[in-house]
Amino acid sequence: MSDWLKQARLSKGFTQETLANKAGIAKTTYASYEQGQRNPSIENAKILAKILGFSWTIFFENRVRETSSSVGKKRGVG
C-alpha cells in the first residue's frame, strides 16, 4: 500500500502530519497506513480518499488482490 499512498500524498503537497491533521487521525496512525503496517477503517479510508482525490475502495481492493495472490501461491496457483 505504501508507494501509491505516499505518492498520492506527495502529489497534493502534504506532509504525513498535515494529512493526518486534515483527516483527524494521529500521524502515527497515518504513517502505519503508508508503511503498509495497518489498514484504515472504512471511515478513515473515506476521509483520506476525499482529501487526496481517489476512491476509498482502493484501500480494500489492494488488500483483496494481495490476499488472493498469497492464497493462490500457497495452493500452488499463480
BELKAQUI-V779328 format. One record per run of one state. SS is the DSSP state (h for helix, s for strand, l for the rest). FROM is the first residue (numbers start at 1). TO is the last residue. If there is no record, write none. Layout:
BEGIN
SS:FROM:TO ; SS:FROM:TO
END
This chain:
BEGIN
l:1:1 ; h:2:11 ; l:12:15 ; h:16:23 ; l:24:26 ; h:27:34 ; l:35:41 ; h:42:52 ; l:53:57 ; h:58:74 ; l:75:78
END
